């Protein structure tokens, strides 16, 4: 699959925050589950250039958060649209995210 990575815009952040809901024990990953994370995710200044929309053919399929801790280390977080989970696409999604991080930031360590 050809994933594209672009800075997350407000409309995408709001879509993820208010419309992406995970079932059962995975509801922990809903943005609304943590008020502090939600506030940061929705605030363009706090979000800055650390959050990326992951799209396929202009369709939002996930997001990636990359915080450069040092020249050698990046801390990441990510999410896949709930209706796409559990269908075997996670490994490819993570692999593409890791490739993007390597090409953009060139860290020695990703945590």
Buried (B, 14 or more C-beta within 10 A) or exposed (E): EEBBBEEBEEEBBEBBBEEBEBEEEEEEBBBEEEEEBBEBBBEEEEBEEBBBBBBBEEEBBBBBBBEBEEEEBBBBEBBBBBEBBEEEBBEEBBEBBBEBBEEEBEBEEBE
